[in-house]
Amino acid sequence: MPADPNGKTRTFKNTNRLLGAYPGTIGLKTGETPWADKVLLGVTEQAGRRIYSVVMHSDDHFGDTRELVDWAYSTYSIEDRWLRPLYAEEGGGGISTDLNLSDSHERRLRAMPSLDDGRWNTSSLEDLPKAEAIGRWIRGAIPGVAGGDG
């Protein structure tokens, strides 16, 4: 940070303990409110992939943020990259459709069988044909801090 117009050195106090301690942490905001208790809004970037995280009502918002961000980076796969244009976002957002797939990856993707049309009537996970497998996958995919097994 440059000196002020009078040449005086400027100093800042940072309360985000992840800055300089967790790889790729860019920063954002720590805080506390009567409704959300301790809060950490974080931004982390690794290998060109940026993760935004929000942790509220936490006794250890730095530790929980580390666990959440570790989980986010560990779950991104080539399958996510292939299927990204098919994801729908809520709130009017959009997804970039630019995908740089090799010819062999594109052939493999086109050769995949069609997905079930999802038209069966169901009101709960247990009613689905592959309920047990889906439930195991969901529990394993959700980090422990959010109530899952992952």
C-alpha atoms as one frame of an Amber mdcrd trajectory, in Angstrom:
protein
   0.000   0.000   0.000   1.494   3.351  -0.950   2.113   5.990   1.683  -0.539
   8.670   2.214  -0.094  12.085   0.498   2.000  13.273   3.469   4.404  10.323
   3.124   3.085   8.542   6.220   3.047   4.723   6.080  -0.418   3.178   6.119
  -1.145   0.058   8.162  -4.170  -2.211   8.180  -5.392  -4.820  10.616  -6.540
  -8.096   9.083  -8.697 -10.548  11.044  -8.913 -13.230   8.323  -6.462 -15.831
   9.657  -6.660 -17.801   6.401  -4.834 -15.061   4.462  -1.245 -16.155   4.085
  -1.974 -19.469   5.863  -4.339 -21.340   3.519  -3.132 -21.801  -0.097  -4.864
 -19.546  -2.593  -6.866 -17.476  -0.095  -7.613 -14.123  -1.679  -9.659 -12.813
   1.243 -13.039 -11.228   1.719 -14.769 -10.586   5.038 -14.931 -11.787   8.623
 -17.612 -10.629  11.000 -20.195 -11.354  13.638 -23.885 -10.504  13.937 -26.523
 -11.261  16.584 -28.369 -13.460  14.067 -25.515 -15.296  12.351 -22.879 -15.304
  15.130 -19.370 -15.687  13.655 -19.317 -15.311   9.864 -16.628 -15.781   7.236
 -17.172 -14.942   3.576 -14.164 -16.298   1.744 -12.638 -16.347  -1.724  -9.996
 -18.910  -2.636  -8.369 -19.544  -5.999  -6.326 -22.617  -6.901  -5.325 -23.835
 -10.365  -7.496 -21.191 -12.011 -10.642 -22.273 -10.149 -12.209 -19.753  -7.791
 -14.349 -20.876  -4.832 -16.619 -18.529  -2.873 -17.595 -19.766   0.576 -19.970
 -18.582   3.294 -19.875 -19.975   6.834 -22.280 -18.745   9.530 -23.251 -19.862
  13.061 -19.852 -21.469  13.577 -17.688 -21.823  16.655 -14.679 -22.237  14.336
 -15.472 -20.318  11.145 -11.848 -20.507   9.945 -11.629 -24.285  10.426 -15.070
 -24.855   8.911 -14.157 -22.701   5.912 -10.950 -24.702   5.363 -12.942 -27.955
   5.485 -15.614 -26.618   3.110 -13.085 -25.287   0.583 -11.002 -28.497   0.746
 -14.179 -30.443  -0.025 -15.115 -28.103  -2.905 -11.735 -28.479  -4.597 -11.648
 -32.252  -4.079 -15.070 -32.891  -5.640 -14.545 -31.182  -9.007 -13.916 -33.782
 -11.705 -13.728 -34.156 -15.478 -17.384 -35.262 -15.333 -18.301 -31.871 -13.835
 -16.392 -30.173 -16.645 -18.202 -32.199 -19.313 -21.638 -31.656 -17.837 -21.206
 -27.969 -16.950 -23.190 -26.685 -19.974 -26.130 -28.848 -18.906 -26.404 -27.384
 -15.399 -29.163 -24.845 -14.788 -28.530 -21.995 -12.393 -31.171 -20.335 -10.271
 -31.675 -16.592 -10.169 -31.323 -15.900 -13.891 -27.629 -16.744 -14.001 -26.011
 -18.516 -16.873 -23.224 -20.940 -17.540 -20.569 -20.387 -20.163 -20.923 -22.961
 -22.919 -17.277 -22.740 -23.955 -15.866 -26.210 -23.445 -12.440 -27.194 -24.686
 -12.753 -30.959 -24.970 -10.370 -33.122 -26.929 -11.846 -35.078 -29.851 -11.614
 -38.319 -27.871 -13.411 -36.820 -24.861 -16.126 -35.408 -27.104 -16.629 -38.840
 -28.754 -16.876 -40.487 -25.324 -19.405 -37.905 -24.169 -21.553 -38.353 -27.284
 -21.421 -42.149 -26.852 -22.880 -41.973 -23.331 -26.397 -43.418 -23.049 -29.262
 -40.971 -22.668 -30.266 -40.082 -19.153 -33.592 -41.273 -17.806 -36.218 -38.644
 -18.603 -37.136 -38.435 -14.902 -40.864 -38.619 -15.548 -41.673 -41.150 -12.848
 -43.788 -39.803 -10.015 -41.951 -39.670  -6.748 -42.295 -37.874  -3.488 -39.202
 -39.131  -1.693 -35.733 -40.505  -2.311 -36.859 -43.979  -1.232 -39.283 -44.147
  -4.208 -36.483 -43.857  -6.770 -35.214 -47.010  -8.490 -31.642 -46.448  -7.287
 -32.513 -44.833  -3.951 -29.845 -46.597  -1.914 -27.015 -45.755  -4.323 -28.177
 -42.146  -4.638 -28.432 -41.763  -0.864 -24.901 -43.156  -0.366 -23.526 -40.809
  -3.017 -25.264 -37.760  -1.510 -24.080 -38.557   2.036 -20.531 -39.100   0.778
 -20.515 -35.913  -1.299 -21.623 -33.556   1.466 -18.820 -32.462   3.803 -19.032
 -33.480   7.457 -19.395 -29.845   8.515 -22.718 -29.768   6.616 -23.980 -33.051
   8.086 -22.669 -35.540   5.503 -20.059 -38.275   5.649 -17.527 -36.617   3.297
